């Protein structure tokens, strides 16, 4: 957690430095004051290559997000066997449900039956083999 905050603070700091530098350059241009001289360096990549790389990165990010969302949806649709175990009597009842229909202390079976679990009962979810 601390690492995430530190990285965020570093990014904000460098963003601040970049904006301040641009602001000072713009003020110097308006005032006609001294301007920092920078040696001319040709760009390492052409603007077309940079644009293409940016579009490629965005396409990979969108595709990755789509794959992640599809996998999450597929996991929620997976049929699992649920065992409700009464801890006092040891009686076991078996149900089938979709993983996405399991809530805190209840679940819904594919035929629409809602099962609520008592405090004394345990819920065991078995993944398909």
C-alpha positions as CSV (number, residue, x, y, z in Angstrom):
1,X,0.0,0.0,0.0
2,X,2.8,2.4,0.9
3,X,4.5,1.6,-2.4
4,X,1.5,2.5,-4.4
5,X,1.2,5.8,-2.6
6,X,4.9,6.5,-3.1
7,X,4.7,5.7,-6.9
8,X,1.6,8.0,-7.2
9,X,3.5,10.8,-5.4
10,X,6.5,10.4,-7.7
11,X,4.3,10.5,-10.8
12,X,2.5,13.6,-9.6
13,X,5.8,15.3,-8.7
14,X,7.3,14.7,-12.2
15,X,4.1,15.8,-13.8
16,X,4.3,19.0,-11.7
17,X,7.9,19.6,-12.9
18,X,7.0,19.1,-16.5
19,X,4.0,21.5,-16.3
20,X,6.2,24.1,-14.5
21,X,8.9,23.8,-17.1
22,X,6.4,24.4,-19.9
23,X,4.8,27.3,-18.1
24,X,8.2,29.0,-17.6
25,X,9.1,28.5,-21.2
26,X,5.7,30.0,-22.3
27,X,6.2,33.0,-19.9
28,X,9.7,33.6,-21.3
29,X,8.4,33.6,-24.8
30,X,5.7,36.1,-23.9
31,X,8.0,38.4,-22.0
32,X,10.8,38.2,-24.5
33,X,13.1,37.3,-21.6
34,X,15.9,34.9,-21.7
35,X,15.1,31.5,-22.9
36,X,16.9,28.3,-22.2
37,X,18.7,27.1,-25.2
38,X,18.4,23.5,-26.0
39,X,20.6,21.7,-28.4
40,X,18.8,20.5,-31.5
41,X,18.2,16.7,-31.5
42,X,16.4,15.0,-34.2
43,X,13.4,12.9,-33.0
44,X,14.3,9.2,-32.3
45,X,11.1,8.1,-34.1
46,X,8.9,9.7,-36.7
47,X,5.5,11.1,-35.6
48,X,3.8,8.3,-37.7
49,X,5.6,5.7,-35.8
50,X,4.7,7.3,-32.5
51,X,1.1,7.5,-33.5
52,X,1.0,3.9,-34.7
53,X,2.6,2.8,-31.4
54,X,0.1,4.7,-29.4
55,X,-2.8,3.2,-31.3
56,X,-1.2,-0.3,-31.0
57,X,-0.9,0.1,-27.2
58,X,-4.5,1.3,-26.9
59,X,-5.7,-1.7,-29.1
60,X,-3.8,-4.1,-26.8
61,X,-5.3,-2.5,-23.7
62,X,-8.8,-2.7,-25.1
63,X,-8.3,-6.4,-26.2
64,X,-6.9,-7.3,-22.8
65,X,-9.8,-5.6,-21.0
66,X,-12.2,-7.5,-23.3
67,X,-10.5,-10.8,-22.6
68,X,-10.5,-10.1,-18.8
69,X,-14.3,-9.2,-18.9
70,X,-15.1,-12.3,-20.9
71,X,-13.2,-14.6,-18.5
72,X,-15.0,-13.0,-15.5
73,X,-18.4,-13.5,-17.2
74,X,-17.5,-17.1,-18.1
75,X,-16.5,-17.8,-14.5
76,X,-19.8,-16.4,-13.2
77,X,-21.7,-18.7,-15.6
78,X,-19.9,-21.8,-14.5
79,X,-22.1,-24.5,-12.9
80,X,-20.8,-25.6,-9.5
81,X,-22.0,-28.1,-6.9
82,X,-22.9,-26.5,-3.6
83,X,-23.2,-28.6,-0.4
84,X,-25.1,-27.2,2.5
85,X,-23.9,-28.9,5.7
86,X,-25.8,-28.7,9.0
87,X,-23.0,-28.6,11.6
88,X,-25.3,-30.0,14.4
89,X,-26.7,-33.1,12.6
90,X,-24.1,-33.5,9.8
91,X,-26.8,-33.7,7.2
92,X,-25.6,-32.7,3.7
93,X,-27.8,-31.3,1.0
94,X,-26.5,-30.9,-2.5
95,X,-27.5,-28.3,-5.0
96,X,-26.3,-27.0,-8.4
97,X,-26.0,-23.3,-9.1
98,X,-24.0,-20.9,-11.2
99,X,-21.0,-19.3,-9.5
100,X,-22.3,-15.8,-10.1
101,X,-25.6,-16.5,-8.3
102,X,-23.9,-17.3,-5.0
103,X,-24.3,-14.4,-2.6
104,X,-23.3,-13.9,1.0
105,X,-25.5,-16.5,2.8
106,X,-27.8,-17.5,-0.1
107,X,-27.8,-18.7,-3.7
108,X,-30.3,-19.3,-6.5
109,X,-30.5,-22.7,-8.3
110,X,-31.0,-22.8,-12.1
111,X,-34.6,-23.7,-11.7
112,X,-35.2,-20.5,-9.7
113,X,-35.2,-21.8,-6.1
114,X,-33.6,-19.4,-3.6
115,X,-31.7,-21.2,-0.8
116,X,-30.8,-19.2,2.3
117,X,-28.2,-20.7,4.7
118,X,-28.7,-20.5,8.4
119,X,-26.0,-19.4,10.8
120,X,-25.4,-23.0,12.0
121,X,-24.9,-24.3,8.4
122,X,-21.8,-24.3,6.3
123,X,-21.7,-23.8,2.6
124,X,-19.1,-25.8,0.6
125,X,-18.6,-25.0,-3.1
126,X,-17.1,-27.7,-5.3
127,X,-15.6,-26.6,-8.6
128,X,-16.3,-28.9,-11.6
129,X,-13.5,-31.3,-12.5
